[in-house]
Amino acid sequence: MTLAVNIAQSGSNNATFRNKIINGACVIDQRNAGASVSNSGFIVDRFAFDRGVSTATVTGQQSSTVPTNGFSNSIVLTVGTGAATTSGDYSIFRQPIEGYNVADLNWGTSSAQTITLSFWVRSSLTGTFGVAINNSAQNRYYIGSYTINSANTFEYKTITIPGDQSGTWLKTNGAGINLYWDIGVGSTYSAAAGSWGTGTSIYGLTGGVKLLANTGATWYITGVQLEAGTTASPFEYRQYGTELQLCQRYYFQDSGGGGSIGFMYHASTGDPNVHYIYPYKATMRTTPTVTITVSNTTPGTQYVGVNSCEVFATSPGTAGESRVNSIIISAEL
């Protein structure tokens, strides 16, 4: 007897953590909670866009417009004022992948593994678009391409990329692989598709469609997966709590809702400072940047470690207390 098993492209499967992309279904949005971002910055967790040089304007936002196969969120880029892409433009949509998470690919050696990138995409424009892989030093690149055939319709795309046997690819907590989608990259930073090359900061496809050149244009993406192998497998949809914790290695924020957060203590009798120790929600990628808001007074000296931080805040006199009411901790790539 033969048992046939059919798994939808958005369905679950048993081969866990093969997807090197974090938040590929665009569900986690700690910073913006669905609000739009103008011209540059993280749109949802781990996905950002940079508008370099171009005079065009663009907003990015988490969206509920999705392919009809199990996804609940996507990212949408919407061009405000379009402008022709000049040679020095380098507008990109990106996710950096930590070196620890791609060390098994063995890039930079004779054992380098082939990878396959897959994603769902939709745009008001049709034609051939570019995608790029770079190393941390931005001196090794591969340009791939994908074609959108029908306007305003989600299409599933796969791009297979041979492993790079040359160059230096980080295998620690730096950017092991930089993944870019070309949304307006000029000729200075572009190359032809289909082979590995050596060059500085090559992000885009020569002659490809440039989203930012078109006023009112839209571009959606979701279901992003990057995995070892020559064939795209069904999208790995991890549990929400797991995906959130993966995101919190790089960024998280918390609020006391008007009260204090973390642990408060006085170091000694007569100490004029209130001390807060705040445990991080996940081990951070590196010693993070911490932004703290303290009600009734201003933060004093901050001591930041890999797994917790401490802030001294001058006590507001007769009230006898000081409240840390929000904290943002970031260790982005």
N, C-alpha and C positions, 0 to 999 in steps of 0.2 A: 504494500500500500504506500502511496506517495502522498505526503502531506504538503500542501501548498500554503505558503504564508505570504500575504500581501500587506506591506506596510506603506502607508501613505507618506508622502514627502514631508509632512509636518508631524508625523506620528512618532511614538516612542520606540525605543529599541534597546537591546541589551549591551551594545558596545559603547559603554559610557566614556565620557571625556575624550573622545576622539576629535571633537571640534575644538580647534585652537582659539576660536573667536569667543569672547565673553560678551554676553547679552546680545547674541545674534538675532534674537526675536524682538529686540528693541523694547522690552517690557520694563526694565528698570530705569527710572528717571528720577534720581535722588535730588538733583540740583533744581530742576525746572518744573517738575510735576505737570508736564504737558505744555507749559508756556513756551512761547517762541524765543529763539535766540537770533540776534541780528549780526550778520556778517562774519563772525568767527566765534569759536568756543565749543564746548561739549553740548551736544543736543540732547542725547540720553547718555547714560553711563557707557564709557569706553568708546563712544563714537563722537568724533568732533569734525568740524570743518574749519578751514583756514582760507581767508580771502586775501591773497597777497597781490598788491599793486593794482589789481583791476578796479576800475571806477564803477563797475556794476554793483548792485546791492542784492542781497539774498538773505532770506530767513530760513531757519531750520526748526523743526518741531516734531515731537512725537505725534503720530497720527493713528486713527482707527481705521483708515482705509487700507485694506489688506486683501491678499488673494483668498479665495474661498476654499481654504483647505486646512483650517485649524489655527492659523495665526490670529492674534488679537491686536497687534500693534505693528507699526512700521515707522520709518522716519521719512519726512517729506522736506525737500528743499524747494523753495519758491523764489524765483527771481523777481525782484521789484523792477528796477531799471536795468535793462540789459546793456552791455557794451562789448564791442568787438574785443576779442582776446589779443593783446599785444604780445610781443616776443618775450617780455620780462614778467608776464603774469604767471602765477603758480597757485591758482585756487583749487583746493582739493578737499575731498571728504575722506576720512582716514580712521584706522584703528592701529595703534602700535601693539605688538604682541610680545610679552615678556620672554626673555631668553630662556628661562627655566622651562617654559611651556612648549618650546620648540627645539630643545636640545636634542631630543630623540630623532630629529630629522637629519642630523649629522651633516648639515650644510657646511661648506668649506673643506670637505674631505671627499675622497674617492667613493665613499659610501653614501653620499647625499641622496635622500629619498625624494621622489616625485611627490608633488602635492596637487590637490584639486580644490579650487575655490568654487563655491556654488552660492547662489542667492536668487531671490525674487526681485524683479525690478519693474518699474512702470514709469513712463514719462509722457509728457505732451509732445515730445519730439521723437522722431524716428531716425535711424541711422546707426553708424558704428561709433561706439564709445570706448574710452580707454580705462585700464586699470593697471596699477604698477605695484611691484614688490621692490623694496630697498632694504639694504642692511643699515645698521646703526650709524655707520660712518658716511652713509649716503654716497658711496662710491661704487657699489654694485647694484645693478638694476635689471629687472625683467619687465617688459611691457606686454600686457595681454589686451585682448579686445573682446567685445561682445556687441551683438546687434539687437536693437529694439526694432521689431518689425511692425507693430501696431501701436498707434498712439493711445494713451490712456487705458492700457490693458496690462495687467501683470503678466510677465513672462519669466520663465525659469531659465537661468543661465548657469553654465558650468565652464570653467577655464582650467585646463590642466597645465601645470608648470613643472618642467624638469628641475630636480634639485641642483643647486649651484655647487659645483665642486671646487670653486675658487673663492677668493675673498675671505674676509673675516666676518663671521656671524656669531654674535654674542650668545652665550649659553648660561648667563647668570641673570641678574635682576635688571639689566638694561634692556633696550629694545632689541629683541632677537630678530624680529621681522617687522618692517613697517609696510602696511597695506594701504594703498591709496586708490581712490576713484577720481578720475580726471573730470572736474566740473568747469574748468577754465584755465588750462595750462598752456602757456605760450611755447613758441618754437625753441627758446633757449633751454627749456626744461623738458622737452619732448623727444621721443625717438620712435622708430618703427617697432611694430610688434613682432614677437616670435622668437627672440633669442636673448641670452644673457649678455650684458654689456658692462663696460667700465666707464663711468662718467659721473660728474658731480650733480647731485640733486635732480635726477630724471624722474619725473612724476607722471608724465602724460603721453598721449598717443599723437604722433604727428598726423595731422589731417583729420583727427577724430571730431565728433560733435562736441561743441563747447556749450554747456548748459547756460553759463552766465552771459553768453552773447545774445540771449533771446529774452526780451521783456515778457514777463508773465509765465515763463516756462516753469514746469514742475517736474520733479524727479523723486520717486519713492523707492525705498529699499527695505527688505526684511528677509528673515530666514538665511542670514549670512553664515556660511560654514567654510572652514578651511581645515583640511585633513590630509593625512598621508595617503598616498595611493593614486591610481590613475583614473578612478571612477568616483563620482559623487554618490555618497550614501544618503539615506533619508535623514532629514534634519534632526539633530539631537536636541530635543526639547527637555532641558533639565528642570528639576523642581524649582519653584520660585525662590525658596529659601536658600537653596544651593547657589543659584545664579546671583542672588543679592550678596551673599557672602563673598563670592568671587569678585564682585564689583567693589566691595568694601575694602579689599586689599589696597585699592588705589584712591578711593574717595568715600567719605561718608560725612553726614551732618546730623546733628541731634539738637533737640530743644527741650528745655525744662518746662515749657508751657507756662512761664511766669514764675516758676519755682526754680530751685537750684538743681543742677545735674552733677553727677560725679560724687566724690566723697569729700567732705569738708572737715578741716581740723585746724586747731591752733598748734603751732610747733612747740610753744612753751608759754608759761605764765607771763603775761605782759607782752607777748608778741603782738605787734600792731597789725599783722597780716593774717588774712584768712587764706588757707591753703586748700586747693582743690586738686585731687588726683583723679584723672579720668581714664578708665581702661578702654582701649580701642576695641572695636567690634571684631576685628580680624588682625592678624599680623600684617603690618604694612610692608609694602615692597621695599621701602627705604625709610630713613628718618624723615617724617613728613613735615609739611608746612601746616601750622595750626592757627586758626583764626577764632578768637574767643570774644564773646560779648558778655560783659558783666554789668548787671543793673546796679544803680546807685553809686557807682564809682567806675574807675577804669582799670583794666588789667595791669598788673605789674610784671615782674620778670617771669618768663615762661621757660620751663625746663621740659624738653621734648625728648622722648625716647622711642624706641622701636615699637613698644607695646603699650605705652601709657604716656600721659603728659601731666605736668603739674603747673599750676599758675598761682602766683601770689597776687592777692587783691587787697588793697588797703581797706580796712574795716571802716564803715561809714559812721564812726563815733557812737552816738547814743543808740542807734538802731542795733548795734552789736552783731551785724551780719552783712554779708555781701553775697549776691546770688550770681552764679554763672548761668546765664539763661540761654545761651546757644553756643555751639561749637562746630567748626568745620575743620576737617582733617583731610589733607590731600597729599598723596604721594604718587601723582600721575607720572607716566612715562613722558 
